[in-house]
Amino acid sequence: MRGEPGRDAGAGESSVPAPPGGDPGQAAAGQAAAGQAAAGQAGAGQAGSGPADAGEVRPEVGAAVAEAHRREWAFVLAATARVARDIDVAEECVQDAYVSALDAWSRQGVPRNPGAWLTTTARRKALDALRRDRTLRSKLPLLIEPEPATGPAGAAGEGEVIADDRLRLIFTCCHPALAREAQVALTLRLVCGLTTAEIAGAFLVSETTMAARVTRAKKKISAARIAYRVPPSSELPDRLDAVLTVIHLLYTTGHTAPMGADLVRADLVDRAIALARMVRELMPDEREARGLLALLLLTDARRATRLDAAGRLTLLRDQDRAKWDQGAIAEGEALVVGALRGALRAGRPGRFALQAAIAAVHAEAPSYAATDWPELLALYDMLLAAWPSPVVALNRAVVVSMLYGPAAGLAEIDRLAELDGPDGRLAGYHYLPAARADLLRQLGRAGEAERAYREALELADNEAERAFLAGQIVTLSHAEQAAPDGAVPG
C-alpha cells in the first residue's frame, strides 16, 4: 500500500549495512527526550541516590529520567489516559510528571520504581486537571471511555477485551475515521514517544510533511468531536492492520537505531515483541498477527551476531549462525506455517506473513552461500504485489544480484531510482546508495563505488553504520591505489 510507511523487512544484512532483507526496514527513531524537557541530561542513574541541592539537577538523575522515558513512556501514558479520558490532557500530564521528576529525584533520590512514581504523579495531575475544569470533557474529544479505577499500570478491569493498557491505547488511537498515516503517526507519537522528525523518517517523508499530517489529524479529532473508545471484539479486525503497522515500526526503530552509538535499542525491540505476542493471543485466528510475531522473532534471532567483539557491524553473510537464537527461530518458523496456511492457495498472503517467510528462508539456510535465492525472489515478487513499496523493490534488486550477478542487480536499482525520482520516497534513504555501492564494488568500478559509499555516509546517522561505510571507503581507496592502472578486482 503506497500510503503506508515505506520501510520493509525481508532478506537481511547481505552486502550493505542494513539492507535487503530479514531486517524489517529501518524505521527512523532515536532516543526521544523525556517529556521533551527532561532529556538533555547525561550520566548513569543510580536508584536511591542521595538528595541534591535545591534546583540542582544531578547528571545521574537526568540520565535516570531519560532512561525512564525510554522504558516507561507507553506504560505511564496509557495508565494516565484511563484517568484523564483524553489523550491531549494525558500527554501533557505525563510530560509534566517527567519534568517534576527532575526536581523531585534530585532532592529525594531516584525511586526504586521510577515507572510507578511517574504513573502516580501523572495520574494525580490528570485528576487535578479534571477537578479544576469540569468543562474540559466538552471542549476536547473524549478518547477513553469511563472505567472504574484499576490497579498498577498495565492492569485492566475484569472482563475487558484488551488486557494491557499499552495495547488498549494503540487500538484506541487507530480509529477508522482517521487516515492510515494519521493513525500510525499519532500512535507512534503518543504511545511510543517518538518525535515528529523520527516518525517522518519512518514514513520516508519530510518532517514538515509529517508535522502537517499530525496537525490535521488532531484538528479532525477536535472539530469532528470523534469519540474514541476501546473497540469491542467485533471491531478489532478493522483496526488490526494499523495496529500491526505501529508495532512493526516500533520494532524497526529499535532493530537499527537511526542515530547514536548503539546499533540496537533493546527496550523498543523487546516492547514490540511483547506487544506482538499480545495481539497474537488476542486474535489467534488472524494470519497477519501470526506473521508479524514470526517476522520479529526470526529477525531478532540474529541480534547477538550483528556486531563483532569489537562492536563493528557484521553483515548477514559473515554472521556466526551457530550463535543465532534457535528457540526464537523454531517458534518463528512454526508461526510462518500457520500464517501462510491456506493463504497461498487462496492467493492472498499478507505482507507480514510474506516478510516472515523471507526471514525464515534466511534462518533455515545453513550458510549465506546456500541460501535459496530463487525462493526469495519468488517471495519478493509476491510481497511487491501485496505491498508495492520502493523499499521492497530495493530489497528485491539485491536478491536479483545474487541470482543473476551484480550487473543485473545494479540495473534494477538504477531503474528504481529513476522511477522514484529525485524527490521520491527513496531520496535520503541511505540504504539505496549503500546497496548500489556494493554492487559497483563487485563490478570493479571502484571510483563510482566510493562516491556511492560517500553518499550513503552523508545520509546515515547511526554510528555503527557510519563506521562500516567509512571502512568500505578506506578499503576501496587503498585497493585503488595498489591496483595497476587503477583496476580493482571485484
Backbone hydrogen bonds, N-H to C=O, Kabsch-Sander energy under -0.5 kcal/mol:
donor,donor_aa,acceptor,acceptor_aa,energy
4,E,1,M,-1.7
9,A,24,P,-0.5
10,G,21,G,-1.0
11,A,21,G,-1.3
12,G,19,P,-0.6
21,G,11,A,-0.6
22,G,10,G,-1.4
23,D,19,P,-0.6
23,D,21,G,-4.0
25,G,8,D,-2.4
25,G,23,D,-3.2
29,A,27,A,-0.6
32,A,30,G,-1.0
35,G,33,A,-0.7
36,Q,33,A,-1.2
37,A,34,A,-1.4
38,A,34,A,-3.5
41,Q,38,A,-0.6
45,G,43,G,-0.5
48,G,110,V,-3.2
49,S,46,Q,-1.6
52,A,106,S,-2.5
56,E,53,D,-2.2
58,R,56,E,-0.7
61,V,58,R,-0.8
62,G,58,R,-2.3
63,A,59,P,-2.2
64,A,60,E,-1.8
65,V,61,V,-2.5
66,A,62,G,-2.3
67,E,63,A,-2.5
68,A,64,A,-2.3
69,H,65,V,-2.0
70,R,66,A,-2.0
71,R,67,E,-2.2
72,E,68,A,-2.9
73,W,69,H,-1.3
76,V,72,E,-2.8
77,L,73,W,-2.8
78,A,74,A,-2.3
79,A,75,F,-2.3
80,T,76,V,-2.3
81,A,77,L,-2.6
82,R,78,A,-1.2
83,V,79,A,-0.6
83,V,80,T,-0.9
84,A,80,T,-3.0
85,R,81,A,-2.6
90,A,86,D,-2.6
91,E,87,I,-2.9
92,E,88,D,-2.1
93,C,89,V,-2.4
94,V,90,A,-2.4
95,Q,91,E,-2.4
96,D,92,E,-2.4
97,A,93,C,-2.0
98,Y,94,V,-2.0
99,V,95,Q,-2.0
100,S,96,D,-2.8
101,A,97,A,-1.8
102,L,98,Y,-1.1
102,L,99,V,-0.6
103,D,99,V,-1.0
104,A,100,S,-2.9
105,W,101,A,-2.6
106,S,102,L,-0.9
107,R,103,D,-1.6
108,Q,104,A,-3.1
109,G,105,W,-1.7
110,V,46,Q,-0.5
117,W,113,N,-2.0
118,L,114,P,-2.7
119,T,115,G,-2.5
120,T,116,A,-2.6
121,T,117,W,-2.4
122,A,118,L,-2.8
123,R,119,T,-2.6
124,R,120,T,-2.0
125,K,121,T,-2.1
126,A,122,A,-2.1
127,L,123,R,-2.3
128,D,124,R,-2.5
129,A,125,K,-2.3
130,L,126,A,-2.1
131,R,127,L,-2.2
132,R,128,D,-2.4
133,D,129,A,-1.6
136,L,133,D,-1.7
138,S,135,T,-1.0
139,K,135,T,-0.9
139,K,136,L,-0.8
140,L,136,L,-2.0
143,L,85,R,-2.0
143,L,141,P,-0.5
144,I,85,R,-0.8
155,A,152,P,-2.5
160,E,157,G,-1.6
163,A,161,V,-0.6
168,R,164,D,-2.7
169,L,165,D,-2.3
170,I,166,R,-1.9
171,F,167,L,-2.4
172,T,168,R,-2.2
173,C,169,L,-2.5
174,C,170,I,-1.6
175,H,173,C,-2.1
178,L,175,H,-1.8
183,Q,179,A,-2.5
184,V,180,R,-2.5
185,A,181,E,-2.6
186,L,182,A,-2.6
187,T,183,Q,-1.9
188,L,184,V,-2.6
189,R,185,A,-2.2
190,L,186,L,-3.1
191,V,187,T,-2.1
192,C,187,T,-1.3
194,L,188,L,-2.1
199,I,195,T,-2.3
200,A,196,T,-2.4
201,G,197,A,-1.8
202,A,28,A,-0.5
202,A,198,E,-1.4
203,F,199,I,-1.6
204,L,200,A,-0.6
204,L,201,G,-0.7
205,V,200,A,-2.2
210,M,206,S,-2.2
211,A,207,E,-2.6
212,A,208,T,-2.0
213,R,209,T,-1.9
214,V,210,M,-2.5
215,T,211,A,-2.4
216,R,212,A,-2.6
217,A,213,R,-2.3
218,K,214,V,-2.4
219,K,215,T,-2.3
220,K,216,R,-2.2
221,I,217,A,-2.1
222,S,218,K,-2.2
223,A,219,K,-3.3
224,A,220,K,-2.4
225,R,221,I,-0.6
226,I,221,I,-1.5
228,Y,142,L,-2.2
228,Y,226,I,-0.9
229,R,227,A,-0.5
235,E,232,P,-1.9
236,L,232,P,-0.7
236,L,233,S,-0.7
238,D,235,E,-0.7
239,R,235,E,-0.6
239,R,236,L,-1.5
240,L,236,L,-0.8
240,L,237,P,-0.7
241,D,237,P,-0.5
243,V,239,R,-2.1
244,L,240,L,-2.9
245,T,241,D,-2.1
246,V,242,A,-2.1
247,I,243,V,-2.2
248,H,244,L,-2.5
249,L,245,T,-2.5
250,L,246,V,-2.3
251,Y,247,I,-2.3
252,T,248,H,-2.5
253,T,249,L,-1.9
254,G,250,L,-1.3
255,H,251,Y,-2.7
256,T,252,T,-1.6
257,A,263,L,-2.4
260,G,461,D,-0.8
265,R,254,G,-3.0
266,A,264,V,-0.8
268,L,265,R,-0.7
269,V,265,R,-2.0
270,D,266,A,-2.8
271,R,267,D,-1.9
272,A,268,L,-2.5
273,I,269,V,-2.3
274,A,270,D,-2.2
275,L,271,R,-2.4
276,A,272,A,-2.6
277,R,273,I,-2.1
278,M,274,A,-1.9
279,V,275,L,-2.4
280,R,276,A,-2.2
281,E,277,R,-2.4
282,L,278,M,-2.5
283,M,279,V,-2.6
286,E,283,M,-1.7
287,R,285,D,-0.6
290,R,286,E,-1.5
291,G,287,R,-2.7
292,L,288,E,-2.6
293,L,289,A,-1.8
294,A,290,R,-2.6
295,L,291,G,-2.6
296,L,292,L,-2.5
297,L,293,L,-2.4
298,L,294,A,-2.7
299,T,295,L,-2.0
300,D,296,L,-2.6
301,A,297,L,-1.3
302,R,299,T,-1.4
303,R,300,D,-2.1
305,T,302,R,-2.0
306,R,302,R,-0.5
306,R,303,R,-1.2
308,D,312,R,-2.6
311,G,308,D,-2.2
314,T,306,R,-2.8
315,L,313,L,-0.5
316,L,13,E,-1.3
317,R,14,S,-0.7
318,D,315,L,-1.5
319,Q,315,L,-0.7
319,Q,316,L,-1.0
321,R,319,Q,-1.1
323,K,320,D,-1.9
324,W,321,R,-1.3
325,D,301,A,-2.2
326,Q,324,W,-1.1
329,I,325,D,-2.0
330,A,326,Q,-2.5
331,E,327,G,-2.2
332,G,328,A,-2.7
333,E,329,I,-2.8
334,A,330,A,-1.9
335,L,331,E,-1.9
336,V,332,G,-2.2
337,V,333,E,-1.9
338,G,334,A,-1.7
339,A,335,L,-2.5
340,L,336,V,-2.3
341,R,337,V,-1.5
343,A,340,L,-0.6
344,L,340,L,-1.6
346,A,342,G,-1.9
347,G,343,A,-0.8
348,R,343,A,-2.2
354,L,350,G,-2.1
355,Q,351,R,-2.1
356,A,352,F,-2.3
357,A,353,A,-2.0
358,I,354,L,-2.0
359,A,355,Q,-2.4
360,A,356,A,-2.2
361,V,357,A,-1.7
362,H,358,I,-1.5
363,A,359,A,-2.2
364,E,360,A,-2.3
365,A,361,V,-1.1
371,T,368,Y,-1.5
373,W,371,T,-1.8
376,L,372,D,-1.9
377,L,373,W,-2.5
378,A,374,P,-2.1
379,L,375,E,-2.3
380,Y,376,L,-2.8
381,D,377,L,-2.2
382,M,378,A,-1.8
383,L,379,L,-2.7
384,L,380,Y,-2.8
385,A,381,D,-1.5
386,A,382,M,-2.0
387,W,383,L,-2.9
389,S,387,W,-2.9
393,A,389,S,-1.9
394,L,390,P,-1.9
395,N,391,V,-2.4
396,R,392,V,-2.5
397,A,393,A,-1.8
398,V,394,L,-1.3
399,V,395,N,-1.5
400,V,396,R,-2.3
401,S,397,A,-1.8
402,M,398,V,-1.5
403,L,399,V,-1.5
404,Y,400,V,-3.2
405,G,401,S,-1.5
409,G,405,G,-1.8
410,L,406,P,-2.8
411,A,407,A,-2.1
412,E,408,A,-1.7
413,I,409,G,-2.2
414,D,410,L,-2.8
415,R,411,A,-2.1
416,L,412,E,-2.2
417,A,413,I,-2.8
418,E,414,D,-2.1
419,L,415,R,-2.2
420,D,416,L,-2.5
421,G,417,A,-2.1
424,G,421,G,-1.5
427,A,424,G,-1.2
429,Y,426,L,-2.4
430,H,428,G,-0.9
432,L,429,Y,-1.8
434,A,430,H,-1.6
435,A,431,Y,-2.3
436,R,432,L,-2.4
437,A,433,P,-2.5
438,D,434,A,-1.9
439,L,435,A,-1.7
440,L,436,R,-2.4
441,R,437,A,-2.4
442,Q,438,D,-2.1
443,L,439,L,-1.5
444,G,441,R,-1.6
445,R,440,L,-2.4
446,A,444,G,-1.4
449,A,445,R,-2.5
450,E,446,A,-2.8
451,R,447,G,-1.9
452,A,448,E,-2.2
453,Y,449,A,-2.6
454,R,450,E,-2.2
455,E,451,R,-2.0
456,A,452,A,-2.3
457,L,453,Y,-2.5
458,E,454,R,-2.1
459,L,455,E,-1.1
460,A,456,A,-1.6
463,E,260,G,-3.0
466,R,462,N,-2.6
467,A,463,E,-2.4
468,F,464,A,-1.7
469,L,465,E,-2.6
470,A,466,R,-2.7
471,G,467,A,-2.1
472,Q,468,F,-2.0
473,I,469,L,-1.9
474,V,470,A,-2.2
475,T,471,G,-2.5
476,L,472,Q,-2.3
477,S,473,I,-2.5
478,H,474,V,-2.5
479,A,475,T,-2.3
480,E,476,L,-2.5
481,Q,477,S,-1.7
482,A,478,H,-1.8
483,A,479,A,-1.8
486,G,483,A,-1.3
487,A,484,P,-2.1
488,V,444,G,-0.6
